[in-house]
Amino acid sequence: MDYMTTAQCAKLWNISQRRVAIYCHDGRIDGAVIMGKTWLIPKGTKKPIDPRKARKDK
């Protein structure tokens, strides 16, 4: 399986590397694994919905 780093994923999704790492740490990206200090994300993974921007109905 091919993997992307957080830097590659961040550029592809137009978000920060830190946000990608947080998604990985929270388990929001299926198949993401950590090797040492580097998160590896499977290629072709779709960007998860940002919970900070989720719409809340009143």
C-alpha positions as CSV (number, residue, x, y, z in Angstrom):
1,M,0.0,0.0,0.0
2,D,1.3,3.5,-0.8
3,Y,1.3,6.1,1.8
4,M,1.5,9.9,2.1
5,T,3.2,12.0,4.8
6,T,1.3,14.7,6.7
7,A,3.1,17.3,4.6
8,Q,1.9,15.8,1.4
9,C,-1.6,15.3,2.7
10,A,-1.8,18.8,4.1
11,K,-0.8,20.3,0.7
12,L,-3.4,18.1,-1.1
13,W,-6.2,19.0,1.3
14,N,-5.1,22.7,1.7
15,I,-4.9,22.5,5.5
16,S,-2.0,22.6,8.0
17,Q,0.3,19.6,8.8
18,R,-0.8,19.9,12.4
19,R,-4.5,19.5,11.5
20,V,-3.7,16.4,9.6
21,A,-1.7,15.0,12.6
22,I,-4.7,15.8,14.9
23,Y,-7.0,13.9,12.5
24,C,-4.7,10.9,12.6
25,H,-4.3,11.0,16.4
26,D,-8.1,11.2,16.9
27,G,-8.6,8.2,14.6
28,R,-10.5,10.2,12.0
29,I,-8.3,8.9,9.1
30,D,-8.8,5.2,8.5
31,G,-5.6,3.3,7.9
32,A,-3.3,6.0,9.2
33,V,-0.3,4.6,11.1
34,I,2.6,6.2,12.9
35,M,6.2,5.2,12.3
36,G,8.5,6.9,14.8
37,K,7.3,10.5,14.8
38,T,5.7,10.4,11.3
39,W,2.1,9.7,10.5
40,L,1.6,7.8,7.2
41,I,-1.8,8.2,5.5
42,P,-2.9,5.8,2.8
43,K,-3.0,7.4,-0.7
44,G,-6.4,8.2,-2.0
45,T,-7.8,8.9,1.5
46,K,-10.6,11.5,1.6
47,K,-10.4,14.5,3.9
48,P,-12.5,14.1,7.0
49,I,-15.1,16.7,7.9
50,D,-13.7,19.3,10.2
51,P,-15.8,19.1,13.4
52,R,-15.0,22.8,14.2
53,K,-16.9,23.8,11.1
54,A,-19.7,21.3,11.5
55,R,-23.1,23.0,11.3
56,K,-25.1,22.8,14.5
57,D,-28.9,23.0,14.1
58,K,-30.7,25.0,16.8
